[in-house]
Amino acid sequence: MKMMCVQERSFTEEEEQKLGAALSLDTHTLRLLLEALSFILEQAVYHGVKPGALRILLEQIGIDSEKAEIFNQIRLKSPSAIINLRLSKEELSQMEKIQTQLDSLT
């Protein structure tokens, strides 16, 4: 399995500090949590796991049903945004150009 290794962050340093304080997590633990959450969602999109199936799979591995439903809602609302979490700005720009070309064909 190929892993994406773009060093972009989803949150600014200030946002991470606020989030860490709200969750009572130190910086290292918060970053691990954010990376794990991103990985779960990215892999679900990459492997084409449907949102309802994602919830069931997460519950089967012991994640609370309420928390699994949160993943489910995120997956339902913005699948393309999840993929974009790890794309570089150049890759994202290339994808947007391709999308524009595809849109012009229809």
OpenMM code with the backbone's topology and positions (N, CA, C; nanometers):
from openmm import Vec3, app, unit

residues = "MET LYS MET MET CYS VAL GLN GLU ARG SER PHE THR GLU GLU GLU GLU GLN LYS LEU GLY ALA ALA LEU SER LEU ASP THR HIS THR LEU ARG LEU LEU LEU GLU ALA LEU SER PHE ILE LEU GLU GLN ALA VAL TYR HIS GLY VAL LYS PRO GLY ALA LEU ARG ILE LEU LEU GLU GLN ILE GLY ILE ASP SER GLU LYS ALA GLU ILE PHE ASN GLN ILE ARG LEU LYS SER PRO SER ALA ILE ILE ASN LEU ARG LEU SER LYS GLU GLU LEU SER GLN MET GLU LYS ILE GLN THR GLN LEU ASP SER LEU THR".split()
positions = [
    Vec3(0.0833, -0.1171, 0.0000),
    Vec3(0.0000, 0.0000, 0.0000),
    Vec3(0.0884, 0.1244, 0.0000),
    Vec3(0.0600, 0.2176, -0.0904),
    Vec3(0.1380, 0.3400, -0.0988),
    Vec3(0.0780, 0.4439, -0.0048),
    Vec3(0.1621, 0.5054, 0.0768),
    Vec3(0.1170, 0.6080, 0.1701),
    Vec3(0.1559, 0.7446, 0.1146),
    Vec3(0.0683, 0.8423, 0.1297),
    Vec3(0.1000, 0.9783, 0.0898),
    Vec3(0.1798, 1.0446, 0.2004),
    Vec3(0.2798, 1.1208, 0.1648),
    Vec3(0.3685, 1.1797, 0.2651),
    Vec3(0.3835, 1.3304, 0.2493),
    Vec3(0.2788, 1.3985, 0.2151),
    Vec3(0.2852, 1.5434, 0.2029),
    Vec3(0.2881, 1.6021, 0.3434),
    Vec3(0.3761, 1.6988, 0.3663),
    Vec3(0.3934, 1.7560, 0.4990),
    Vec3(0.3040, 1.8778, 0.5212),
    Vec3(0.1808, 1.8751, 0.4730),
    Vec3(0.0886, 1.9847, 0.4952),
    Vec3(0.0025, 1.9527, 0.6157),
    Vec3(-0.0335, 2.0568, 0.6886),
    Vec3(-0.1139, 2.0385, 0.8080),
    Vec3(-0.2541, 2.0912, 0.7835),
    Vec3(-0.3504, 2.0284, 0.8475),
    Vec3(-0.4899, 2.0692, 0.8333),
    Vec3(-0.5219, 2.1911, 0.9179),
    Vec3(-0.4473, 2.2114, 1.0251),
    Vec3(-0.4724, 2.3218, 1.1174),
    Vec3(-0.3474, 2.4058, 1.1341),
    Vec3(-0.3675, 2.5327, 1.1647),
    Vec3(-0.2537, 2.6196, 1.1954),
    Vec3(-0.2038, 2.5850, 1.3352),
    Vec3(-0.0878, 2.6362, 1.3692),
    Vec3(-0.0310, 2.6132, 1.5030),
    Vec3(-0.1272, 2.6626, 1.6109),
    Vec3(-0.1839, 2.7808, 1.5888),
    Vec3(-0.2772, 2.8391, 1.6860),
    Vec3(-0.4033, 2.7532, 1.7010),
    Vec3(-0.4558, 2.7044, 1.5879),
    Vec3(-0.5751, 2.6184, 1.5921),
    Vec3(-0.5452, 2.4889, 1.6669),
    Vec3(-0.4267, 2.4332, 1.6433),
    Vec3(-0.3880, 2.3109, 1.7144),
    Vec3(-0.3787, 2.3349, 1.8646),
    Vec3(-0.3257, 2.4499, 1.9038),
    Vec3(-0.3157, 2.4807, 2.0462),
    Vec3(-0.4534, 2.4906, 2.1089),
    Vec3(-0.5459, 2.5567, 2.0415),
    Vec3(-0.6824, 2.5692, 2.0928),
    Vec3(-0.7510, 2.4328, 2.1004),
    Vec3(-0.7328, 2.3536, 1.9969),
    Vec3(-0.7933, 2.2213, 1.9935),
    Vec3(-0.7346, 2.1318, 2.1023),
    Vec3(-0.6029, 2.1372, 2.1172),
    Vec3(-0.5369, 2.0600, 2.2219),
    Vec3(-0.5865, 2.0982, 2.3601),
    Vec3(-0.6033, 2.2274, 2.3832),
    Vec3(-0.6539, 2.2736, 2.5126),
    Vec3(-0.7982, 2.2275, 2.5343),
    Vec3(-0.8794, 2.2365, 2.4298),
    Vec3(-1.0192, 2.1951, 2.4408),
    Vec3(-1.0330, 2.0458, 2.4695),
    Vec3(-0.9411, 1.9672, 2.4138),
    Vec3(-0.9458, 1.8214, 2.4316),
    Vec3(-0.8546, 1.7723, 2.5433),
    Vec3(-0.7846, 1.8650, 2.6069),
    Vec3(-0.6883, 1.8314, 2.7136),
    Vec3(-0.5817, 1.7341, 2.6643),
    Vec3(-0.5263, 1.7638, 2.5455),
    Vec3(-0.4224, 1.6793, 2.4865),
    Vec3(-0.2959, 1.7609, 2.4654),
    Vec3(-0.1801, 1.6983, 2.4871),
    Vec3(-0.0553, 1.7666, 2.4567),
    Vec3(-0.0367, 1.7682, 2.3047),
    Vec3(0.0551, 1.8485, 2.2564),
    Vec3(0.0763, 1.8683, 2.1130),
    Vec3(0.1035, 1.7369, 2.0401),
    Vec3(0.1906, 1.6551, 2.0954),
    Vec3(0.2262, 1.5280, 2.0306),
    Vec3(0.1037, 1.4366, 2.0182),
    Vec3(0.0278, 1.4221, 2.1250),
    Vec3(-0.0897, 1.3352, 2.1235),
    Vec3(-0.1946, 1.3884, 2.0272),
    Vec3(-0.2136, 1.5201, 2.0251),
    Vec3(-0.3103, 1.5801, 1.9336),
    Vec3(-0.2713, 1.5534, 1.7889),
    Vec3(-0.1442, 1.5709, 1.7565),
    Vec3(-0.1001, 1.5465, 1.6179),
    Vec3(-0.1182, 1.3997, 1.5787),
    Vec3(-0.0904, 1.3092, 1.6711),
    Vec3(-0.1139, 1.1672, 1.6429),
    Vec3(-0.2615, 1.1407, 1.6173),
    Vec3(-0.3463, 1.2018, 1.6983),
    Vec3(-0.4908, 1.1856, 1.6811),
    Vec3(-0.5354, 1.2387, 1.5452),
    Vec3(-0.4915, 1.3578, 1.5087),
    Vec3(-0.5292, 1.4164, 1.3802),
    Vec3(-0.4791, 1.3333, 1.2625),
    Vec3(-0.3578, 1.2818, 1.2734),
    Vec3(-0.3039, 1.1964, 1.1675),
    Vec3(-0.3837, 1.0664, 1.1553),
    Vec3(-0.4206, 1.0095, 1.2681),
    Vec3(-0.4990, 0.8853, 1.2667),
    Vec3(-0.6364, 0.9090, 1.2055),
    Vec3(-0.7009, 1.0174, 1.2429),
    Vec3(-0.8328, 1.0495, 1.1875),
    Vec3(-0.8242, 1.0725, 1.0369),
    Vec3(-0.7236, 1.1469, 0.9937),
    Vec3(-0.7046, 1.1711, 0.8502),
    Vec3(-0.6797, 1.0404, 0.7763),
    Vec3(-0.5963, 0.9552, 0.8351),
    Vec3(-0.5647, 0.8279, 0.7710),
    Vec3(-0.6900, 0.7416, 0.7530),
    Vec3(-0.7722, 0.7340, 0.8557),
    Vec3(-0.8946, 0.6531, 0.8470),
    Vec3(-0.9836, 0.7038, 0.7347),
    Vec3(-1.0048, 0.8343, 0.7300),
    Vec3(-1.0918, 0.8906, 0.6270),
    Vec3(-1.0314, 0.8784, 0.4880),
    Vec3(-0.9025, 0.9035, 0.4750),
    Vec3(-0.8363, 0.8914, 0.3447),
    Vec3(-0.8441, 0.7495, 0.2921),
    Vec3(-0.8192, 0.6528, 0.3779),
    Vec3(-0.8232, 0.5127, 0.3355),
    Vec3(-0.9648, 0.4700, 0.2978),
    Vec3(-1.0630, 0.5209, 0.3695),
    Vec3(-1.2024, 0.4893, 0.3359),
    Vec3(-1.2361, 0.5401, 0.1960),
    Vec3(-1.1938, 0.6624, 0.1654),
    Vec3(-1.2190, 0.7189, 0.0327),
    Vec3(-1.1388, 0.6433, -0.0725),
    Vec3(-1.0112, 0.6205, -0.0452),
    Vec3(-0.9233, 0.5522, -0.1405),
    Vec3(-0.9767, 0.4145, -0.1783),
    Vec3(-1.0255, 0.3410, -0.0799),
    Vec3(-1.0731, 0.2052, -0.1044),
    Vec3(-1.2219, 0.1992, -0.1391),
    Vec3(-1.2851, 0.3161, -0.1490),
    Vec3(-1.4248, 0.3208, -0.1911),
    Vec3(-1.5234, 0.2671, -0.0889),
    Vec3(-1.4885, 0.2759, 0.0375),
    Vec3(-1.5798, 0.2294, 0.1418),
    Vec3(-1.6963, 0.3268, 0.1501),
    Vec3(-1.8152, 0.2748, 0.1351),
    Vec3(-1.9333, 0.3602, 0.1407),
    Vec3(-1.9532, 0.4098, 0.2840),
    Vec3(-2.0101, 0.5301, 0.2996),
    Vec3(-2.0253, 0.5878, 0.4329),
    Vec3(-2.0942, 0.4969, 0.5350),
    Vec3(-2.2043, 0.4348, 0.4981),
    Vec3(-2.2736, 0.3453, 0.5918),
    Vec3(-2.1871, 0.2262, 0.6313),
    Vec3(-2.1116, 0.1759, 0.5348),
    Vec3(-2.0222, 0.0635, 0.5631),
    Vec3(-1.9080, 0.1065, 0.6543),
    Vec3(-1.8618, 0.2293, 0.6379),
    Vec3(-1.7554, 0.2809, 0.7245),
    Vec3(-1.8005, 0.2812, 0.8693),
    Vec3(-1.9218, 0.3287, 0.8935),
    Vec3(-1.9754, 0.3308, 1.0304),
    Vec3(-1.9775, 0.1899, 1.0891),
    Vec3(-2.0249, 0.0940, 1.0123),
    Vec3(-2.0333, -0.0449, 1.0591),
    Vec3(-1.8940, -0.1007, 1.0878),
    Vec3(-1.7998, -0.0768, 0.9961),
    Vec3(-1.6631, -0.1253, 1.0162),
    Vec3(-1.6002, -0.0655, 1.1421),
    Vec3(-1.6201, 0.0633, 1.1635),
    Vec3(-1.5647, 0.1279, 1.2822),
    Vec3(-1.6269, 0.0718, 1.4102),
    Vec3(-1.7557, 0.0456, 1.4062),
    Vec3(-1.8213, -0.0140, 1.5236),
    Vec3(-1.7684, -0.1555, 1.5497),
    Vec3(-1.7408, -0.2285, 1.4422),
    Vec3(-1.6897, -0.3650, 1.4575),
    Vec3(-1.5520, -0.3689, 1.5226),
    Vec3(-1.4740, -0.2622, 1.5083),
    Vec3(-1.3422, -0.2618, 1.5720),
    Vec3(-1.3456, -0.1939, 1.7087),
    Vec3(-1.4675, -0.1649, 1.7561),
    Vec3(-1.4826, -0.1167, 1.8925),
    Vec3(-1.4996, 0.0324, 1.9104),
    Vec3(-1.5175, 0.1052, 1.8014),
    Vec3(-1.5408, 0.2489, 1.8148),
    Vec3(-1.6872, 0.2706, 1.8498),
    Vec3(-1.7099, 0.3546, 1.9483),
    Vec3(-1.8437, 0.3894, 1.9947),
    Vec3(-1.9312, 0.4292, 1.8754),
    Vec3(-2.0577, 0.3864, 1.8744),
    Vec3(-2.1451, 0.4123, 1.7597),
    Vec3(-2.1656, 0.5611, 1.7337),
    Vec3(-2.1672, 0.6419, 1.8385),
    Vec3(-2.1825, 0.7863, 1.8203),
    Vec3(-2.0613, 0.8448, 1.7466),
    Vec3(-1.9420, 0.7994, 1.7842),
    Vec3(-1.8201, 0.8473, 1.7178),
    Vec3(-1.8113, 0.7940, 1.5751),
    Vec3(-1.8532, 0.6699, 1.5546),
    Vec3(-1.8537, 0.6120, 1.4205),
    Vec3(-1.9482, 0.6894, 1.3299),
    Vec3(-2.0583, 0.7359, 1.3846),
    Vec3(-2.1539, 0.8144, 1.3062),
    Vec3(-2.0939, 0.9490, 1.2656),
    Vec3(-2.0087, 1.0058, 1.3482),
    Vec3(-1.9412, 1.1311, 1.3127),
    Vec3(-1.8538, 1.1087, 1.1894),
    Vec3(-1.7774, 0.9991, 1.1876),
    Vec3(-1.6976, 0.9652, 1.0689),
    Vec3(-1.7889, 0.9504, 0.9475),
    Vec3(-1.9009, 0.8833, 0.9689),
    Vec3(-1.9974, 0.8600, 0.8629),
    Vec3(-2.0463, 0.9922, 0.8041),
    Vec3(-2.0808, 1.0876, 0.8885),
    Vec3(-2.1297, 1.2180, 0.8423),
    Vec3(-2.0213, 1.2953, 0.7677),
    Vec3(-1.8996, 1.2900, 0.8176),
    Vec3(-1.7890, 1.3578, 0.7482),
    Vec3(-1.7697, 1.2960, 0.6107),
    Vec3(-1.7724, 1.1651, 0.6043),
    Vec3(-1.7545, 1.0930, 0.4779),
    Vec3(-1.8666, 1.1271, 0.3797),
    Vec3(-1.9892, 1.1423, 0.4306),
    Vec3(-2.1026, 1.1760, 0.3451),
    Vec3(-2.0949, 1.3180, 0.2903),
    Vec3(-2.0522, 1.4106, 0.3739),
    Vec3(-2.0570, 1.5526, 0.3382),
    Vec3(-1.9456, 1.5975, 0.2447),
    Vec3(-1.8268, 1.5427, 0.2592),
    Vec3(-1.7166, 1.5986, 0.1806),
    Vec3(-1.6121, 1.4957, 0.1412),
    Vec3(-1.6486, 1.3981, 0.0590),
    Vec3(-1.5482, 1.2982, 0.0196),
    Vec3(-1.4290, 1.3554, -0.0542),
    Vec3(-1.4508, 1.4542, -0.1407),
    Vec3(-1.3371, 1.5099, -0.2141),
    Vec3(-1.2472, 1.5912, -0.1225),
    Vec3(-1.3035, 1.6547, -0.0208),
    Vec3(-1.2225, 1.7319, 0.0740),
    Vec3(-1.1286, 1.6408, 0.1510),
    Vec3(-1.1718, 1.5190, 0.1780),
    Vec3(-1.0885, 1.4237, 0.2503),
    Vec3(-0.9662, 1.3877, 0.1669),
    Vec3(-0.9855, 1.3647, 0.0406),
    Vec3(-0.8732, 1.3320, -0.0469),
    Vec3(-0.7778, 1.4510, -0.0540),
    Vec3(-0.8324, 1.5710, -0.0586),
    Vec3(-0.7513, 1.6915, -0.0722),
    Vec3(-0.6675, 1.7214, 0.0507),
    Vec3(-0.6916, 1.6564, 0.1634),
    Vec3(-0.6139, 1.6809, 0.2844),
    Vec3(-0.4652, 1.6584, 0.2619),
    Vec3(-0.4296, 1.5619, 0.1794),
    Vec3(-0.2900, 1.5245, 0.1617),
    Vec3(-0.2314, 1.5639, 0.0267),
    Vec3(-0.3073, 1.6364, -0.0536),
    Vec3(-0.2542, 1.6774, -0.1827),
    Vec3(-0.1747, 1.8060, -0.1684),
    Vec3(-0.0668, 1.8141, -0.2409),
    Vec3(0.0090, 1.9392, -0.2418),
    Vec3(-0.0699, 2.0418, -0.3222),
    Vec3(-0.0345, 2.1678, -0.3086),
    Vec3(-0.1040, 2.2734, -0.3826),
    Vec3(-0.0903, 2.2520, -0.5334),
    Vec3(0.0262, 2.2059, -0.5782),
    Vec3(0.0483, 2.1801, -0.7200),
    Vec3(-0.0413, 2.0660, -0.7690),
    Vec3(-0.0491, 1.9584, -0.6928),
    Vec3(-0.1338, 1.8456, -0.7311),
    Vec3(-0.2808, 1.8867, -0.7335),
    Vec3(-0.3217, 1.9652, -0.6357),
    Vec3(-0.4589, 2.0120, -0.6294),
    Vec3(-0.4907, 2.1008, -0.7493),
    Vec3(-0.3967, 2.1871, -0.7875),
    Vec3(-0.4140, 2.2739, -0.9035),
    Vec3(-0.4291, 2.1907, -1.0310),
    Vec3(-0.3476, 2.0868, -1.0443),
    Vec3(-0.3560, 1.9998, -1.1612),
    Vec3(-0.4917, 1.9291, -1.1670),
    Vec3(-0.5389, 1.8845, -1.0517),
    Vec3(-0.6694, 1.8176, -1.0475),
    Vec3(-0.7808, 1.9148, -1.0857),
    Vec3(-0.7716, 2.0396, -1.0410),
    Vec3(-0.8728, 2.1389, -1.0748),
    Vec3(-0.8737, 2.1680, -1.2247),
    Vec3(-0.7548, 2.1727, -1.2863),
    Vec3(-0.7457, 2.1952, -1.4312),
    Vec3(-0.8110, 2.0796, -1.5067),
    Vec3(-0.7848, 1.9589, -1.4619),
    Vec3(-0.8435, 1.8402, -1.5272),
    Vec3(-0.9961, 1.8438, -1.5122),
    Vec3(-1.0432, 1.8809, -1.3928),
    Vec3(-1.1870, 1.8883, -1.3694),
    Vec3(-1.2510, 1.9919, -1.4596),
    Vec3(-1.1847, 2.1066, -1.4778),
    Vec3(-1.2357, 2.2118, -1.5651),
    Vec3(-1.2435, 2.1607, -1.7090),
    Vec3(-1.1407, 2.0880, -1.7529),
    Vec3(-1.1423, 2.0322, -1.8888),
    Vec3(-1.2545, 1.9310, -1.9038),
    Vec3(-1.2739, 1.8469, -1.8038),
    Vec3(-1.3828, 1.7487, -1.8098),
    Vec3(-1.5192, 1.8165, -1.8127),
    Vec3(-1.5329, 1.9213, -1.7325),
    Vec3(-1.6600, 1.9947, -1.7289),
    Vec3(-1.6912, 2.0586, -1.8634),
    Vec3(-1.5865, 2.1038, -1.9339),
    Vec3(-1.6080, 2.1681, -2.0639),
    Vec3(-1.6534, 2.0687, -2.1714),
    Vec3(-1.6274, 1.9411, -2.1475),
    Vec3(-1.6685, 1.8393, -2.2443),
    Vec3(-1.8166, 1.8074, -2.2359),
    Vec3(-1.8765, 1.8374, -2.1243),
    Vec3(-2.0189, 1.8034, -2.1088),
    Vec3(-2.1100, 1.9203, -2.1290),
] * unit.nanometer
topology = app.Topology()
chain = topology.addChain("A")
for resn in residues:
    res = topology.addResidue(resn, chain)
    for name in ("N", "CA", "C"):
        topology.addAtom(name, app.Element.getBySymbol(name[0]), res)
